[in-house]
Amino acid sequence: FVNTIRLLINKAREWNNKQSS
């Protein structure tokens, strides 16, 4: 369960970084 949340956060963070660029 925690692994899934961490993966989701990582993906969201990467998305934010890509959108911010």
C-alpha positions in Angstrom: 0.0 0.0 0.0 2.7 2.5 1.0 4.7 1.5 -2.1 1.7 2.5 -4.3 1.4 5.9 -2.6 5.1 6.5 -3.0 5.0 5.5 -6.6 2.0 7.8 -7.2 3.8 10.7 -5.5 6.9 10.1 -7.6 4.8 10.1 -10.8 2.9 13.3 -9.7 6.2 15.0 -8.9 7.7 14.1 -12.2 4.6 15.3 -14.0 4.8 18.6 -12.1 8.4 18.9 -13.0 7.6 18.3 -16.7 4.7 20.7 -16.7 6.8 23.4 -14.9 9.6 23.1 -17.4 
